[in-house]
Amino acid sequence: MSKKQITYKDSGVDIQAGEELVNSIKDVVKATHNANVLSNIGGFGGLFTADFSSIKNPVLVSSVDGVGTKLIVAFKMRKYDTVGQDLVNHCVNDIAVCGAQPLFFLDYFSTGKLEHQVGFDVIQGFAKACKENGVALIGGETAEMPDIYKTGEFDLAGTVVGVVDRNKLITGESIQKGDKLIGFKSTGLHTNGYSLARKVLFSEFDVNDQPKELAQTVGEELLKVHKSYLPIISRLKEIKGVNGFSHITGGGIEGNTKRILPEGYSLSINWESWERPAIFNLIKKTGNVPENDMRATFNLGIGLIAVVSENAIPEVKQAANNLGEEIFEMGVVA
């Protein structure tokens, strides 16, 4: 009796499905490309030609990240077209606060069993945010790994690379005592604090429930897209007296903003100077979450902070108004 043949597909990996996904996203990905992109999708490496002749001393700035357990909310909602946007915007913000202009993005999408529409929606989200940020999506990896992920689950990671002239790097070193903290609104939780949020909210609510405190369902609220602050930062960094930026991610307002303070400085935050979005109040109330945990875990409605000298505040307010952004004077450097 001949021994039964076991193919790669029998083991759970469908090469043809992967090829079909790559073919289906070619136009979506190509729409993010510009004259700097030399490679088409499917090559071994993404090729990007960079002309830095206008930059005296170019510094490449990069960031890599994931979406965390926000993905579990996407699984529950069976909505997959926003988490790719979250990832691109998060990475772009992380280099924009350093003064960098993002150039290109690379994605990693891994799953147990490749479902074409799910993969297409995720990558379409990457491409949408890349176009909005003027970033080329020049490469990625789609991995099918049975036995690592449960059916219907996947994970994401992404890397962005940008450039800034060394003398325009924003490091926070020019921050002075008395500088004001100017806060810009978040769209919600962005991509941080979901382990706590899920533990609290899903102990009492389903993703399709709409508590009276919210204007939409719990799932819709939790899947709000992480905002890109690139347009705001690009405008504000040209203003003399804007001395630093803080992207509010894991660690909260204080934890992230401390990272850019020169040694010997501290923060004095007025926690009552802005109104927290309802989702944060719902989490706090439902889980009886201590205030210290709320502050250390969530952005609490502030996704970006600009550290600004007092004489620059009028110009910052005017710039924010021109961009349709509401701002909050929320503290001072001490």
C-alpha positions in Angstrom: 0.0 0.0 0.0 1.4 3.4 -1.0 1.8 6.0 1.7 -0.7 8.9 1.6 0.8 12.0 0.2 0.7 15.1 2.4 0.8 18.4 0.5 1.6 21.9 1.8 -2.1 22.7 1.4 -2.9 19.7 3.6 -0.8 21.2 6.3 -2.9 24.4 6.2 -0.9 26.7 3.9 -2.5 27.6 0.5 0.1 29.1 -1.7 -2.4 29.8 -4.5 -4.6 31.8 -2.1 -1.7 33.9 -1.2 -0.9 34.6 -4.8 -4.5 35.5 -5.5 -4.5 38.0 -2.6 -1.3 39.6 -3.9 -2.8 39.9 -7.4 -6.0 41.4 -6.1 -4.3 44.2 -4.1 -1.8 45.3 -6.8 -3.9 48.3 -8.0 -4.7 49.3 -4.4 -1.1 49.3 -3.4 0.1 50.9 -6.7 -2.2 53.9 -6.0 0.1 54.9 -3.1 3.2 54.9 -5.2 4.9 58.0 -6.5 7.9 58.7 -8.8 10.3 57.6 -6.0 9.0 54.0 -6.1 11.0 51.8 -8.4 9.6 48.4 -7.6 6.2 46.8 -8.3 4.5 44.5 -5.8 5.9 40.9 -5.8 9.6 41.6 -5.8 12.0 40.5 -3.0 12.5 44.1 -1.8 10.8 47.4 -2.0 12.8 49.9 -4.0 12.6 53.6 -3.2 14.9 56.2 -4.7 15.4 59.2 -2.5 16.6 62.7 -3.6 17.9 64.4 -0.5 19.7 67.2 -2.5 17.5 69.8 -0.8 18.3 68.5 2.7 21.7 69.6 4.1 22.1 66.7 6.5 19.4 64.1 6.1 18.5 61.9 9.0 16.4 58.8 8.4 13.7 58.3 11.1 11.9 55.0 11.4 9.2 53.4 13.6 7.7 49.9 13.9 4.5 49.0 15.7 1.4 46.9 15.9 -2.2 47.4 16.7 -2.3 45.4 19.9 -5.5 43.8 21.2 -7.7 46.3 19.3 -7.6 43.5 16.7 -9.8 41.4 19.0 -12.5 44.1 18.7 -12.2 43.9 14.9 -12.6 40.1 15.1 -15.7 40.4 17.2 -17.1 43.1 14.8 -15.9 41.2 11.7 -14.8 44.6 10.4 -11.3 44.7 9.0 -10.8 47.8 7.0 -9.9 50.2 9.8 -7.0 48.4 11.7 -4.6 48.9 8.8 -5.3 52.7 8.9 -4.7 52.6 12.7 -1.3 51.1 12.2 -0.1 53.5 9.5 -1.3 56.6 11.3 0.3 55.4 14.6 3.7 54.9 12.9 3.5 58.1 11.0 2.7 60.1 14.2 5.7 58.5 15.9 8.1 59.9 13.4 6.3 63.1 12.7 6.7 64.3 16.3 10.5 64.1 15.6 10.1 66.5 12.7 10.3 63.8 10.0 8.4 63.6 6.8 7.3 60.0 6.2 8.5 58.4 2.9 7.4 54.8 2.7 5.7 52.0 4.7 6.1 48.2 4.9 3.4 46.0 6.3 3.3 42.5 7.9 0.0 40.5 7.9 0.0 37.0 9.4 -2.9 34.7 9.9 -3.8 31.1 10.6 -5.9 30.5 7.4 -5.9 33.2 4.7 -9.4 34.5 4.0 -9.2 36.6 0.9 -11.7 39.3 1.8 -10.3 39.8 5.2 -6.7 40.2 3.8 -8.0 42.5 1.1 -9.8 44.7 3.6 -6.8 45.0 5.9 -4.4 45.9 3.1 -6.9 48.3 1.6 -6.8 50.0 5.1 -3.0 50.3 4.9 -3.3 51.8 1.4 -6.0 54.3 2.3 -3.9 55.7 5.2 -0.7 55.7 3.2 -2.4 57.8 0.5 -3.8 60.2 3.1 -0.3 60.7 4.6 1.5 60.9 1.3 3.4 57.7 2.1 4.2 54.9 -0.5 3.3 51.4 0.5 6.3 49.7 -1.1 6.3 46.2 0.4 4.8 43.8 2.7 4.6 40.2 3.9 1.5 38.0 4.0 2.1 34.9 6.1 -0.2 31.9 6.6 0.7 30.1 9.8 -1.7 27.4 10.9 -1.7 26.3 14.5 -0.4 29.7 15.7 -3.6 31.7 15.2 -7.2 30.5 15.8 -9.6 30.5 12.9 -10.5 34.1 12.0 -7.6 35.6 13.8 -4.6 37.5 12.5 -1.8 39.9 13.6 -0.4 43.1 12.0 2.9 45.0 12.2 4.2 47.8 10.2 7.3 50.0 9.7 7.5 53.5 8.4 10.6 55.4 7.3 10.9 59.1 6.9 13.5 61.9 6.7 14.4 65.1 8.4 17.2 67.6 8.1 19.4 67.2 11.2 19.1 70.8 12.2 15.3 70.5 12.1 15.1 67.4 14.3 12.6 68.0 17.1 14.0 66.5 20.3 12.5 68.7 23.0 15.9 70.0 24.0 14.7 73.6 23.6 11.8 73.2 26.0 11.9 75.7 28.8 10.3 76.2 32.2 6.9 77.9 31.7 6.3 76.4 28.2 2.6 75.6 27.8 1.1 72.2 27.0 -1.3 72.5 24.1 -3.5 69.4 23.6 -5.2 68.2 20.4 -8.1 65.8 20.5 -7.9 62.1 19.9 -10.7 60.2 18.1 -11.0 57.8 21.0 -8.7 55.1 22.4 -6.5 55.1 19.3 -4.5 51.9 19.6 -3.7 51.7 23.3 -5.3 50.4 26.5 -7.5 47.8 24.8 -6.6 45.0 27.2 -8.1 47.0 30.1 -10.9 48.4 28.0 -11.9 45.0 26.7 -11.7 43.4 30.2 -14.0 46.1 31.6 -16.5 46.7 28.8 -16.9 43.1 27.6 -17.7 42.0 31.1 -20.9 43.9 30.8 -21.6 44.8 27.1 -21.5 43.1 23.7 -19.9 44.8 20.8 -23.3 45.6 19.4 -24.7 47.1 22.6 -25.2 50.8 22.8 -25.0 52.1 26.3 -26.9 55.4 26.9 -23.5 57.2 27.4 -22.4 56.5 23.8 -23.7 57.8 20.4 -22.9 54.5 18.8 -22.3 50.8 19.7 -19.4 49.7 21.9 -17.7 48.0 19.0 -18.0 51.1 16.7 -16.6 53.3 19.4 -13.7 51.1 20.0 -12.8 50.8 16.3 -12.6 54.5 15.7 -9.5 55.1 13.6 -6.3 56.3 15.2 -5.9 59.9 14.0 -3.0 61.1 11.9 -1.5 64.3 13.3 0.8 64.8 10.3 -1.0 67.8 8.9 -1.0 69.5 12.3 2.6 68.8 13.1 3.7 69.8 9.6 2.2 73.2 10.1 3.2 73.8 13.8 6.8 72.7 13.4 7.4 75.8 11.2 6.4 78.1 14.1 9.2 79.5 16.2 8.6 78.6 19.8 7.0 75.2 19.2 9.6 73.3 21.1 8.4 69.7 21.2 5.6 67.2 20.4 4.3 64.2 22.3 2.3 61.4 20.6 0.1 60.1 23.4 0.2 56.3 23.2 0.8 53.6 25.8 1.8 55.2 29.1 -0.7 58.1 28.8 -0.3 61.8 28.7 2.3 62.2 31.4 4.3 59.1 30.6 4.7 60.1 27.0 5.3 63.8 27.4 8.0 63.2 30.0 10.0 61.5 27.4 10.8 64.7 25.6 11.5 66.9 28.6 15.1 68.0 29.3 16.6 66.6 32.6 15.3 68.5 35.6 12.0 69.5 34.2 8.5 68.1 35.1 4.9 68.5 34.1 2.1 70.3 35.8 -1.1 69.1 34.1 -4.6 70.5 34.7 -6.6 67.3 34.3 -9.9 69.3 34.3 -9.0 71.5 31.3 -10.7 69.4 28.7 -13.8 67.2 28.6 -13.0 63.5 28.4 -14.9 61.6 25.6 -17.7 59.5 27.0 -16.0 56.1 26.3 -13.4 56.9 28.9 -16.0 57.8 31.5 -17.8 54.6 30.7 -14.7 52.5 31.2 -13.9 54.2 34.5 -17.5 53.7 35.8 -18.1 50.2 34.5 -14.8 48.8 35.9 -14.4 51.1 38.9 -11.0 51.8 37.4 -8.7 53.9 39.6 -7.9 57.3 38.3 -4.2 56.6 38.3 -4.8 53.6 36.0 -6.9 55.7 33.7 -4.2 58.3 33.4 -1.4 55.8 32.9 -3.3 53.6 30.4 -5.3 55.9 28.1 -4.9 59.1 26.2 -8.2 60.4 27.8 -9.2 62.3 24.7 -5.8 64.0 23.9 -3.8 62.3 21.2 -1.1 64.9 20.6 0.6 67.5 22.8 2.6 70.5 21.5 5.0 72.1 24.0 4.9 75.8 23.2 6.6 78.9 24.5 4.0 81.5 25.7 4.8 84.0 23.0 4.0 81.4 20.2 0.6 80.5 21.5 -1.4 83.1 19.4 0.2 81.8 16.2 -0.4 78.2 17.3 -4.1 79.0 18.0 -4.5 80.6 14.6 -2.9 77.7 12.8 -5.1 75.2 14.7 -8.2 77.3 13.9 -7.2 77.3 10.2 -7.0 73.5 10.3 -10.3 73.2 12.1 -8.7 71.8 15.2 -9.9 72.6 18.7 -7.1 72.9 21.2 -6.7 72.9 25.0 -4.2 74.7 27.2 -3.8 71.8 29.6 -0.7 72.5 31.6 2.8 73.9 31.9 6.4 72.7 32.1 7.7 73.2 35.6 
